[in-house]
């Protein structure tokens, strides 16, 4: 069995020291994880991310480590406003010639609980997230690279943005929308990735979406170090635990674990334009 974890922040200090990142890489290999995509969060940590990925490649050669660079919507409000003006340019320079970089992100919209209370401040925060997303869209459309999208309580706004112009097939990470939104995204050529929420007993919404997504659009991820699968809590999440997400997806869709592994890995390779050795 070969699995592809399409979203794991194993580069972060809060995941663990470089030695801990390395041992998590070995445990991932033992659990059948063949590839891991490490998403970016903000410009200040991009070079540390690329350095951590290089160290993991050198030390854990049996796992393919891929990277993406972008600005997470949850940190947009903490960054200096001037960053928005030349973000597309900055991103283009940062990704230029980076070996193993396969996507732009993570980026997107988060209109969840961290927004300011209703009023002008909330509207400004939303507008800024949209502007930052637009910079990522611009780079993705110019380079043809897929986007790694985060979306919380903003699916209508995100869909509008994605459908406004041809956009490379992209990944909706840790999908929390309805089956109808999943359907609209898949029709537009995008992929839907499921994480630990699927392992929570009685989690109706992610399970309904996971049952509805066409097989050719399904992906899996851990979102490490967050979203630990239900049976492993309160442990810190790591790529090896992807097997729990795959098992939950197999159960929801009524098919063998091996079939889910095969199809999700093939889908990840297709959307990210990579091949496994
Ligand atoms: Zn993430």
py3Dmol code that shows the C-alpha trace and the ligand (Angstrom):
import py3Dmol

protein = """\
ATOM      1  CA  UNK A   1       0.000   0.000   0.000  1.00  0.00           C
ATOM      2  CA  UNK A   2       1.315   3.440  -0.966  1.00  0.00           C
ATOM      3  CA  UNK A   3      -0.321   6.561   0.460  1.00  0.00           C
ATOM      4  CA  UNK A   4       0.079  10.266  -0.309  1.00  0.00           C
ATOM      5  CA  UNK A   5      -0.411  12.721   2.569  1.00  0.00           C
ATOM      6  CA  UNK A   6      -1.392  15.860   0.634  1.00  0.00           C
ATOM      7  CA  UNK A   7      -1.204  18.210   3.644  1.00  0.00           C
ATOM      8  CA  UNK A   8       1.201  17.915   6.574  1.00  0.00           C
ATOM      9  CA  UNK A   9       2.914  20.823   8.355  1.00  0.00           C
ATOM     10  CA  UNK A  10       5.765  18.677   9.593  1.00  0.00           C
ATOM     11  CA  UNK A  11       8.239  21.532   9.092  1.00  0.00           C
ATOM     12  CA  UNK A  12       6.745  23.559  11.946  1.00  0.00           C
ATOM     13  CA  UNK A  13       8.595  23.834  15.251  1.00  0.00           C
ATOM     14  CA  UNK A  14       5.303  22.997  16.971  1.00  0.00           C
ATOM     15  CA  UNK A  15       5.321  19.657  15.115  1.00  0.00           C
ATOM     16  CA  UNK A  16       8.694  18.843  16.626  1.00  0.00           C
ATOM     17  CA  UNK A  17      12.463  19.294  16.454  1.00  0.00           C
ATOM     18  CA  UNK A  18      14.311  18.291  13.265  1.00  0.00           C
ATOM     19  CA  UNK A  19      15.084  14.948  14.945  1.00  0.00           C
ATOM     20  CA  UNK A  20      11.381  14.437  15.696  1.00  0.00           C
ATOM     21  CA  UNK A  21      10.465  15.398  12.141  1.00  0.00           C
ATOM     22  CA  UNK A  22      12.916  12.791  10.935  1.00  0.00           C
ATOM     23  CA  UNK A  23      11.559  10.004  13.143  1.00  0.00           C
ATOM     24  CA  UNK A  24       8.017  10.901  12.046  1.00  0.00           C
ATOM     25  CA  UNK A  25       9.282  10.489   8.475  1.00  0.00           C
ATOM     26  CA  UNK A  26      10.495   6.964   9.263  1.00  0.00           C
ATOM     27  CA  UNK A  27       7.218   6.055  10.977  1.00  0.00           C
ATOM     28  CA  UNK A  28       5.367   7.392   7.938  1.00  0.00           C
ATOM     29  CA  UNK A  29       7.434   5.147   5.670  1.00  0.00           C
ATOM     30  CA  UNK A  30       6.669   2.129   7.860  1.00  0.00           C
ATOM     31  CA  UNK A  31       2.951   2.954   7.693  1.00  0.00           C
ATOM     32  CA  UNK A  32       3.004   3.005   3.876  1.00  0.00           C
ATOM     33  CA  UNK A  33       3.214   6.767   3.306  1.00  0.00           C
ATOM     34  CA  UNK A  34       5.166   7.207   0.082  1.00  0.00           C
ATOM     35  CA  UNK A  35       4.815  10.974  -0.317  1.00  0.00           C
ATOM     36  CA  UNK A  36       4.074  14.042   1.795  1.00  0.00           C
ATOM     37  CA  UNK A  37       3.199  17.573   0.700  1.00  0.00           C
ATOM     38  CA  UNK A  38       4.345  20.312   3.108  1.00  0.00           C
ATOM     39  CA  UNK A  39       2.335  23.547   2.665  1.00  0.00           C
ATOM     40  CA  UNK A  40       3.607  27.070   3.300  1.00  0.00           C
ATOM     41  CA  UNK A  41       2.043  29.441   5.826  1.00  0.00           C
ATOM     42  CA  UNK A  42       3.693  32.853   5.552  1.00  0.00           C
ATOM     43  CA  UNK A  43       6.668  34.498   3.795  1.00  0.00           C
ATOM     44  CA  UNK A  44       8.693  34.643   7.034  1.00  0.00           C
ATOM     45  CA  UNK A  45       8.780  30.839   7.284  1.00  0.00           C
ATOM     46  CA  UNK A  46       9.107  29.872   3.600  1.00  0.00           C
ATOM     47  CA  UNK A  47      12.865  29.402   3.661  1.00  0.00           C
ATOM     48  CA  UNK A  48      12.735  27.382   6.895  1.00  0.00           C
ATOM     49  CA  UNK A  49      10.110  25.156   5.247  1.00  0.00           C
ATOM     50  CA  UNK A  50      12.285  24.546   2.192  1.00  0.00           C
ATOM     51  CA  UNK A  51      15.255  23.827   4.472  1.00  0.00           C
ATOM     52  CA  UNK A  52      13.246  21.347   6.558  1.00  0.00           C
ATOM     53  CA  UNK A  53      12.067  19.595   3.378  1.00  0.00           C
ATOM     54  CA  UNK A  54      15.657  19.295   2.131  1.00  0.00           C
ATOM     55  CA  UNK A  55      16.792  17.854   5.461  1.00  0.00           C
ATOM     56  CA  UNK A  56      13.943  15.321   5.376  1.00  0.00           C
ATOM     57  CA  UNK A  57      14.814  14.322   1.802  1.00  0.00           C
ATOM     58  CA  UNK A  58      18.432  13.743   2.840  1.00  0.00           C
ATOM     59  CA  UNK A  59      17.547  11.750   5.952  1.00  0.00           C
ATOM     60  CA  UNK A  60      14.397   9.878   4.909  1.00  0.00           C
ATOM     61  CA  UNK A  61      15.086   9.020   1.260  1.00  0.00           C
ATOM     62  CA  UNK A  62      12.264   6.464   1.006  1.00  0.00           C
ATOM     63  CA  UNK A  63       9.566   9.155   1.321  1.00  0.00           C
ATOM     64  CA  UNK A  64       9.039  11.822  -1.371  1.00  0.00           C
ATOM     65  CA  UNK A  65       8.741  15.242   0.266  1.00  0.00           C
ATOM     66  CA  UNK A  66       7.040  17.924  -1.829  1.00  0.00           C
ATOM     67  CA  UNK A  67       6.488  21.569  -0.952  1.00  0.00           C
ATOM     68  CA  UNK A  68       4.146  24.490  -1.612  1.00  0.00           C
ATOM     69  CA  UNK A  69       4.549  28.163  -0.731  1.00  0.00           C
ATOM     70  CA  UNK A  70       1.732  30.528   0.155  1.00  0.00           C
ATOM     71  CA  UNK A  71       0.038  32.672   2.789  1.00  0.00           C
ATOM     72  CA  UNK A  72      -2.509  30.991   5.056  1.00  0.00           C
ATOM     73  CA  UNK A  73      -5.733  33.008   5.416  1.00  0.00           C
ATOM     74  CA  UNK A  74      -5.577  32.738   9.224  1.00  0.00           C
ATOM     75  CA  UNK A  75      -2.296  34.673   9.364  1.00  0.00           C
ATOM     76  CA  UNK A  76      -3.210  37.382   6.833  1.00  0.00           C
ATOM     77  CA  UNK A  77      -4.469  39.722   9.580  1.00  0.00           C
ATOM     78  CA  UNK A  78      -1.158  39.458  11.470  1.00  0.00           C
ATOM     79  CA  UNK A  79       1.038  40.401   8.502  1.00  0.00           C
ATOM     80  CA  UNK A  80       1.958  43.985   7.571  1.00  0.00           C
ATOM     81  CA  UNK A  81      -0.583  45.368   5.062  1.00  0.00           C
ATOM     82  CA  UNK A  82       2.134  46.389   2.624  1.00  0.00           C
ATOM     83  CA  UNK A  83       2.818  42.724   1.928  1.00  0.00           C
ATOM     84  CA  UNK A  84      -0.409  42.524  -0.114  1.00  0.00           C
ATOM     85  CA  UNK A  85       0.783  44.912  -2.837  1.00  0.00           C
ATOM     86  CA  UNK A  86       3.616  42.819  -4.214  1.00  0.00           C
ATOM     87  CA  UNK A  87       2.616  39.389  -2.944  1.00  0.00           C
ATOM     88  CA  UNK A  88       2.169  37.848  -6.410  1.00  0.00           C
ATOM     89  CA  UNK A  89       5.614  39.101  -7.387  1.00  0.00           C
ATOM     90  CA  UNK A  90       7.178  37.924  -4.139  1.00  0.00           C
ATOM     91  CA  UNK A  91       5.592  34.504  -4.489  1.00  0.00           C
ATOM     92  CA  UNK A  92       6.764  34.194  -8.101  1.00  0.00           C
ATOM     93  CA  UNK A  93      10.343  34.928  -7.044  1.00  0.00           C
ATOM     94  CA  UNK A  94      10.157  32.538  -4.051  1.00  0.00           C
ATOM     95  CA  UNK A  95       8.936  29.558  -6.109  1.00  0.00           C
ATOM     96  CA  UNK A  96      11.252  30.144  -9.053  1.00  0.00           C
ATOM     97  CA  UNK A  97      13.455  27.112  -9.628  1.00  0.00           C
ATOM     98  CA  UNK A  98      12.635  25.416  -6.314  1.00  0.00           C
ATOM     99  CA  UNK A  99      13.075  21.656  -6.793  1.00  0.00           C
ATOM    100  CA  UNK A 100      10.170  19.651  -5.381  1.00  0.00           C
ATOM    101  CA  UNK A 101       7.779  22.605  -5.256  1.00  0.00           C
ATOM    102  CA  UNK A 102       4.518  21.321  -6.695  1.00  0.00           C
ATOM    103  CA  UNK A 103       1.788  23.790  -5.646  1.00  0.00           C
ATOM    104  CA  UNK A 104       0.891  27.301  -4.507  1.00  0.00           C
ATOM    105  CA  UNK A 105      -0.446  27.493  -0.955  1.00  0.00           C
ATOM    106  CA  UNK A 106      -1.717  27.049   1.424  1.00  0.00           C
ATOM    107  CA  UNK A 107      -4.030  29.918   0.721  1.00  0.00           C
ATOM    108  CA  UNK A 108      -7.733  30.605   0.698  1.00  0.00           C
ATOM    109  CA  UNK A 109     -10.470  32.077   2.850  1.00  0.00           C
ATOM    110  CA  UNK A 110     -11.305  31.626   6.524  1.00  0.00           C
ATOM    111  CA  UNK A 111     -14.435  33.454   7.611  1.00  0.00           C
ATOM    112  CA  UNK A 112     -14.607  31.421  10.823  1.00  0.00           C
ATOM    113  CA  UNK A 113     -14.292  32.452  14.427  1.00  0.00           C
ATOM    114  CA  UNK A 114     -11.062  34.461  14.151  1.00  0.00           C
ATOM    115  CA  UNK A 115     -12.684  37.298  12.198  1.00  0.00           C
ATOM    116  CA  UNK A 116     -13.400  40.597  14.013  1.00  0.00           C
ATOM    117  CA  UNK A 117     -17.006  41.145  15.210  1.00  0.00           C
ATOM    118  CA  UNK A 118     -19.585  42.262  12.580  1.00  0.00           C
ATOM    119  CA  UNK A 119     -18.856  45.750  11.270  1.00  0.00           C
ATOM    120  CA  UNK A 120     -16.313  47.601   9.130  1.00  0.00           C
ATOM    121  CA  UNK A 121     -13.345  45.746  10.685  1.00  0.00           C
ATOM    122  CA  UNK A 122     -14.847  42.406   9.681  1.00  0.00           C
ATOM    123  CA  UNK A 123     -15.508  43.618   6.146  1.00  0.00           C
ATOM    124  CA  UNK A 124     -11.929  44.884   5.866  1.00  0.00           C
ATOM    125  CA  UNK A 125     -10.529  41.571   7.114  1.00  0.00           C
ATOM    126  CA  UNK A 126     -12.582  39.655   4.550  1.00  0.00           C
ATOM    127  CA  UNK A 127     -11.570  42.037   1.751  1.00  0.00           C
ATOM    128  CA  UNK A 128      -7.917  41.568   2.656  1.00  0.00           C
ATOM    129  CA  UNK A 129      -8.196  37.787   2.617  1.00  0.00           C
ATOM    130  CA  UNK A 130      -9.806  38.031  -0.836  1.00  0.00           C
ATOM    131  CA  UNK A 131      -6.989  40.268  -2.121  1.00  0.00           C
ATOM    132  CA  UNK A 132      -4.348  37.872  -0.802  1.00  0.00           C
ATOM    133  CA  UNK A 133      -6.178  34.920  -2.376  1.00  0.00           C
ATOM    134  CA  UNK A 134      -6.266  36.812  -5.686  1.00  0.00           C
ATOM    135  CA  UNK A 135      -2.459  37.130  -5.624  1.00  0.00           C
ATOM    136  CA  UNK A 136      -2.178  33.321  -5.300  1.00  0.00           C
ATOM    137  CA  UNK A 137      -4.729  32.805  -8.073  1.00  0.00           C
ATOM    138  CA  UNK A 138      -2.724  35.085 -10.329  1.00  0.00           C
ATOM    139  CA  UNK A 139       0.463  33.073  -9.805  1.00  0.00           C
ATOM    140  CA  UNK A 140      -1.335  29.723 -10.195  1.00  0.00           C
ATOM    141  CA  UNK A 141      -2.946  30.841 -13.448  1.00  0.00           C
ATOM    142  CA  UNK A 142       0.332  32.127 -14.792  1.00  0.00           C
ATOM    143  CA  UNK A 143       2.428  29.093 -13.824  1.00  0.00           C
ATOM    144  CA  UNK A 144      -0.201  26.354 -14.165  1.00  0.00           C
ATOM    145  CA  UNK A 145       0.613  25.147 -10.650  1.00  0.00           C
ATOM    146  CA  UNK A 146      -2.290  23.832  -8.556  1.00  0.00           C
ATOM    147  CA  UNK A 147      -3.493  25.739  -5.490  1.00  0.00           C
ATOM    148  CA  UNK A 148      -3.637  24.207  -2.043  1.00  0.00           C
ATOM    149  CA  UNK A 149      -6.817  25.773  -0.708  1.00  0.00           C
ATOM    150  CA  UNK A 150      -8.043  26.288   2.850  1.00  0.00           C
ATOM    151  CA  UNK A 151     -11.706  27.244   3.136  1.00  0.00           C
ATOM    152  CA  UNK A 152     -13.805  27.720   6.256  1.00  0.00           C
ATOM    153  CA  UNK A 153     -17.298  29.245   6.111  1.00  0.00           C
ATOM    154  CA  UNK A 154     -16.494  30.912   2.796  1.00  0.00           C
ATOM    155  CA  UNK A 155     -17.292  28.314   0.152  1.00  0.00           C
ATOM    156  CA  UNK A 156     -19.581  30.548  -1.940  1.00  0.00           C
ATOM    157  CA  UNK A 157     -16.948  33.311  -2.110  1.00  0.00           C
ATOM    158  CA  UNK A 158     -14.204  30.809  -2.929  1.00  0.00           C
ATOM    159  CA  UNK A 159     -16.219  29.152  -5.698  1.00  0.00           C
ATOM    160  CA  UNK A 160     -16.953  32.541  -7.228  1.00  0.00           C
ATOM    161  CA  UNK A 161     -13.224  33.342  -7.288  1.00  0.00           C
ATOM    162  CA  UNK A 162     -12.228  29.961  -8.729  1.00  0.00           C
ATOM    163  CA  UNK A 163     -14.871  30.073 -11.448  1.00  0.00           C
ATOM    164  CA  UNK A 164     -14.144  33.679 -12.476  1.00  0.00           C
ATOM    165  CA  UNK A 165     -11.343  32.562 -14.828  1.00  0.00           C
ATOM    166  CA  UNK A 166      -9.765  29.243 -15.864  1.00  0.00           C
ATOM    167  CA  UNK A 167      -7.860  27.945 -12.831  1.00  0.00           C
ATOM    168  CA  UNK A 168      -5.464  24.977 -12.742  1.00  0.00           C
ATOM    169  CA  UNK A 169      -7.003  21.876 -11.097  1.00  0.00           C
ATOM    170  CA  UNK A 170      -6.510  22.520  -7.371  1.00  0.00           C
ATOM    171  CA  UNK A 171      -6.925  20.888  -3.966  1.00  0.00           C
ATOM    172  CA  UNK A 172      -9.561  21.791  -1.382  1.00  0.00           C
ATOM    173  CA  UNK A 173      -7.801  20.726   1.793  1.00  0.00           C
ATOM    174  CA  UNK A 174      -9.624  19.346   4.853  1.00  0.00           C
ATOM    175  CA  UNK A 175     -12.959  19.811   3.144  1.00  0.00           C
ATOM    176  CA  UNK A 176     -15.721  21.077   5.422  1.00  0.00           C
ATOM    177  CA  UNK A 177     -18.357  22.051   2.854  1.00  0.00           C
ATOM    178  CA  UNK A 178     -21.558  20.402   1.700  1.00  0.00           C
ATOM    179  CA  UNK A 179     -21.868  17.650  -0.930  1.00  0.00           C
ATOM    180  CA  UNK A 180     -23.298  20.324  -3.273  1.00  0.00           C
ATOM    181  CA  UNK A 181     -20.181  22.505  -2.934  1.00  0.00           C
ATOM    182  CA  UNK A 182     -17.968  19.438  -3.415  1.00  0.00           C
ATOM    183  CA  UNK A 183     -19.900  18.650  -6.572  1.00  0.00           C
ATOM    184  CA  UNK A 184     -19.476  22.196  -7.959  1.00  0.00           C
ATOM    185  CA  UNK A 185     -15.728  22.075  -7.246  1.00  0.00           C
ATOM    186  CA  UNK A 186     -15.285  18.679  -8.855  1.00  0.00           C
ATOM    187  CA  UNK A 187     -17.224  19.794 -11.941  1.00  0.00           C
ATOM    188  CA  UNK A 188     -14.757  22.682 -12.214  1.00  0.00           C
ATOM    189  CA  UNK A 189     -11.890  20.160 -12.238  1.00  0.00           C
ATOM    190  CA  UNK A 190     -10.766  20.442  -8.609  1.00  0.00           C
ATOM    191  CA  UNK A 191      -9.935  17.783  -6.034  1.00  0.00           C
ATOM    192  CA  UNK A 192     -11.312  17.286  -2.523  1.00  0.00           C
ATOM    193  CA  UNK A 193      -9.073  16.212   0.343  1.00  0.00           C
ATOM    194  CA  UNK A 194     -10.339  14.658   3.566  1.00  0.00           C
ATOM    195  CA  UNK A 195      -8.641  14.718   6.964  1.00  0.00           C
ATOM    196  CA  UNK A 196      -9.217  13.557  10.542  1.00  0.00           C
ATOM    197  CA  UNK A 197     -12.756  14.987  10.816  1.00  0.00           C
ATOM    198  CA  UNK A 198     -13.864  11.929   8.882  1.00  0.00           C
ATOM    199  CA  UNK A 199     -12.758   9.671  11.766  1.00  0.00           C
ATOM    200  CA  UNK A 200     -15.067  11.295  14.315  1.00  0.00           C
ATOM    201  CA  UNK A 201     -17.986   8.965  15.024  1.00  0.00           C
ATOM    202  CA  UNK A 202     -21.213  10.532  13.795  1.00  0.00           C
ATOM    203  CA  UNK A 203     -19.480  13.334  11.839  1.00  0.00           C
ATOM    204  CA  UNK A 204     -22.315  13.677   9.341  1.00  0.00           C
ATOM    205  CA  UNK A 205     -21.123  16.582   7.191  1.00  0.00           C
ATOM    206  CA  UNK A 206     -17.646  15.355   6.146  1.00  0.00           C
ATOM    207  CA  UNK A 207     -18.982  11.833   5.718  1.00  0.00           C
ATOM    208  CA  UNK A 208     -21.777  13.040   3.437  1.00  0.00           C
ATOM    209  CA  UNK A 209     -19.269  14.934   1.286  1.00  0.00           C
ATOM    210  CA  UNK A 210     -16.821  12.005   1.313  1.00  0.00           C
ATOM    211  CA  UNK A 211     -19.533   9.683   0.036  1.00  0.00           C
ATOM    212  CA  UNK A 212     -20.478  12.086  -2.777  1.00  0.00           C
ATOM    213  CA  UNK A 213     -17.094  12.997  -4.302  1.00  0.00           C
ATOM    214  CA  UNK A 214     -16.310  11.132  -7.560  1.00  0.00           C
ATOM    215  CA  UNK A 215     -13.528   8.587  -7.124  1.00  0.00           C
ATOM    216  CA  UNK A 216     -11.218  10.442  -9.536  1.00  0.00           C
ATOM    217  CA  UNK A 217     -11.325  13.586  -7.312  1.00  0.00           C
ATOM    218  CA  UNK A 218     -10.638  12.051  -3.891  1.00  0.00           C
ATOM    219  CA  UNK A 219      -7.555  12.864  -1.820  1.00  0.00           C
ATOM    220  CA  UNK A 220      -6.446  12.219   1.763  1.00  0.00           C
ATOM    221  CA  UNK A 221      -4.305  14.160   4.223  1.00  0.00           C
ATOM    222  CA  UNK A 222      -3.461  14.367   7.916  1.00  0.00           C
ATOM    223  CA  UNK A 223      -3.145  18.159   8.365  1.00  0.00           C
ATOM    224  CA  UNK A 224      -0.420  17.295  10.916  1.00  0.00           C
ATOM    225  CA  UNK A 225       0.185  18.368  13.628  1.00  0.00           C
ATOM    226  CA  UNK A 226      -3.544  19.250  13.877  1.00  0.00           C
ATOM    227  CA  UNK A 227      -6.666  17.124  13.384  1.00  0.00           C
ATOM    228  CA  UNK A 228      -5.453  13.957  15.111  1.00  0.00           C
ATOM    229  CA  UNK A 229      -7.698  11.035  14.095  1.00  0.00           C
ATOM    230  CA  UNK A 230     -10.293  10.314  16.775  1.00  0.00           C
ATOM    231  CA  UNK A 231      -8.825   7.016  18.015  1.00  0.00           C
ATOM    232  CA  UNK A 232      -5.343   8.561  18.514  1.00  0.00           C
ATOM    233  CA  UNK A 233      -6.313  11.595  20.570  1.00  0.00           C
ATOM    234  CA  UNK A 234      -4.764  13.352  22.440  1.00  0.00           C
ATOM    235  CA  UNK A 235      -1.564  12.474  20.568  1.00  0.00           C
ATOM    236  CA  UNK A 236       0.012  15.012  18.220  1.00  0.00           C
ATOM    237  CA  UNK A 237      -0.996  14.158  14.660  1.00  0.00           C
ATOM    238  CA  UNK A 238       1.599  12.895  12.172  1.00  0.00           C
ATOM    239  CA  UNK A 239       1.656  11.487   8.622  1.00  0.00           C
ATOM    240  CA  UNK A 240       1.731   7.843   9.807  1.00  0.00           C
ATOM    241  CA  UNK A 241      -1.811   8.348  11.126  1.00  0.00           C
ATOM    242  CA  UNK A 242      -3.069   8.852   7.557  1.00  0.00           C
ATOM    243  CA  UNK A 243      -4.042   5.172   7.618  1.00  0.00           C
ATOM    244  CA  UNK A 244      -6.937   6.088   9.964  1.00  0.00           C
ATOM    245  CA  UNK A 245      -8.310   8.639   7.465  1.00  0.00           C
ATOM    246  CA  UNK A 246      -8.008   6.106   4.652  1.00  0.00           C
ATOM    247  CA  UNK A 247      -9.819   3.480   6.749  1.00  0.00           C
ATOM    248  CA  UNK A 248     -12.645   5.946   7.516  1.00  0.00           C
ATOM    249  CA  UNK A 249     -12.958   6.891   3.856  1.00  0.00           C
ATOM    250  CA  UNK A 250     -13.069   3.206   2.874  1.00  0.00           C
ATOM    251  CA  UNK A 251     -15.819   2.605   5.410  1.00  0.00           C
ATOM    252  CA  UNK A 252     -17.886   5.621   4.259  1.00  0.00           C
ATOM    253  CA  UNK A 253     -17.611   4.584   0.611  1.00  0.00           C
ATOM    254  CA  UNK A 254     -18.002   0.852   1.242  1.00  0.00           C
ATOM    255  CA  UNK A 255     -14.857  -0.195  -0.558  1.00  0.00           C
ATOM    256  CA  UNK A 256     -11.545  -1.845   0.408  1.00  0.00           C
ATOM    257  CA  UNK A 257      -8.785   0.195   2.049  1.00  0.00           C
ATOM    258  CA  UNK A 258      -6.372  -0.880  -0.700  1.00  0.00           C
ATOM    259  CA  UNK A 259      -8.648   0.574  -3.380  1.00  0.00           C
ATOM    260  CA  UNK A 260      -8.848   3.936  -1.559  1.00  0.00           C
ATOM    261  CA  UNK A 261      -5.059   3.934  -1.170  1.00  0.00           C
ATOM    262  CA  UNK A 262      -4.498   3.266  -4.841  1.00  0.00           C
ATOM    263  CA  UNK A 263      -6.982   5.800  -6.159  1.00  0.00           C
ATOM    264  CA  UNK A 264      -6.074   8.662  -3.789  1.00  0.00           C
ATOM    265  CA  UNK A 265      -2.349   8.245  -4.470  1.00  0.00           C
ATOM    266  CA  UNK A 266      -2.933   8.214  -8.232  1.00  0.00           C
ATOM    267  CA  UNK A 267      -5.155  11.314  -7.929  1.00  0.00           C
ATOM    268  CA  UNK A 268      -2.535  13.182  -5.869  1.00  0.00           C
ATOM    269  CA  UNK A 269       0.177  12.376  -8.415  1.00  0.00           C
ATOM    270  CA  UNK A 270      -2.085  13.597 -11.248  1.00  0.00           C
ATOM    271  CA  UNK A 271      -3.126  16.927  -9.718  1.00  0.00           C
ATOM    272  CA  UNK A 272       0.373  17.696  -8.428  1.00  0.00           C
ATOM    273  CA  UNK A 273       2.115  16.551 -11.610  1.00  0.00           C
ATOM    274  CA  UNK A 274       4.475  14.170  -9.834  1.00  0.00           C
ATOM    275  CA  UNK A 275       5.455  10.537 -10.194  1.00  0.00           C
ATOM    276  CA  UNK A 276       6.425   8.180  -7.406  1.00  0.00           C
ATOM    277  CA  UNK A 277       9.570   6.100  -7.942  1.00  0.00           C
TER     278      UNK A 277
END
"""
ligand_1 = """\
1
ZN
Zn -2.681 23.639 6.646
"""
view = py3Dmol.view(width=600, height=400)
view.addModel(protein, "pdb")
view.setStyle({"model": 0}, {"cartoon": {"style": "trace"}})
view.addModel(ligand_1, "xyz")
view.setStyle({"model": 1}, {"stick": {}})
view.zoomTo()
view.show()
